[in-house]
């Protein structure tokens, strides 16, 4: 997992270079918030 937003652009390159998936913490955090908002009951 990458540690800061400044490294976000490196995820694809790093993943390709080392041959394993790399998790971009910023993208993961945004997706988590989107998921939580989708799960929130709407009245």
Buried (B, 14 or more C-beta within 10 A) or exposed (E): EBEEEEBEEEBEEBBEEEEEEBEBBBEEEEEEEEEEEEEEEEE
